[in-house]
């Protein structure tokens, strides 16, 4: 299990426990409503937790459901700077397009994209839930990262920018790396997540909804990955969405 997957798995378990704690009084007050799935203990408790959590959140707005299920890992405003592990924070969702978000949720739900924590949550979602969560997340405006503790190395930034142009990153993600439609905003994304994503696409271990990223990254020499990640994570330009795609 990768660092990012382990961090999100831990976060998901915490979130589920919190969600059940928050909404259990609501369930208790609905005497005429069928009881939520029993949690019990042991393996059955783990299996039943997502179903019970999904049941308990029914009827809430997607903003409320996001606050309970997603904000702990991804931040209330879509950007979390608090590490889930000593070195890792949840991926930035602020500024991500609805079409990109719903695609990723679908891939997690169907088991086509592998992350135990996200799959645990996504497999409880209906098609309407996928649309509701993605539409809400798309309302979260881009949040710039905090000032770096150490100023970016201008030589490494220049190298990364040249590689981003050479490998056509700007063609899809835009000059401001803001993405658009099915293309994610990547400028200022967390460095560990970017590294894992690019290496996953490069090796073919991370599937996309289309083969575009795998095909593009297969042409990138391994030694170019770290400079690209360094540049994109520290990019501070305007996150303007790509138009006309």
HELIX and SHEET records of a PDB file:
HELIX    1   1 UNK A    3  UNK A   28  1                                  26    
HELIX    2   2 UNK A   43  UNK A   57  1                                  15    
HELIX    3   3 UNK A   62  UNK A   69  1                                   8    
HELIX    4   4 UNK A   71  UNK A   74  1                                   4    
HELIX    5   5 UNK A   98  UNK A  109  1                                  12    
HELIX    6   6 UNK A  116  UNK A  122  1                                   7    
HELIX    7   7 UNK A  127  UNK A  137  1                                  11    
HELIX    8   8 UNK A  154  UNK A  166  1                                  13    
HELIX    9   9 UNK A  169  UNK A  173  1                                   5    
HELIX   10  10 UNK A  191  UNK A  203  1                                  13    
HELIX   11  11 UNK A  212  UNK A  217  1                                   6    
HELIX   12  12 UNK A  222  UNK A  224  5                                   3    
HELIX   13  13 UNK A  225  UNK A  233  1                                   9    
END                                                                             
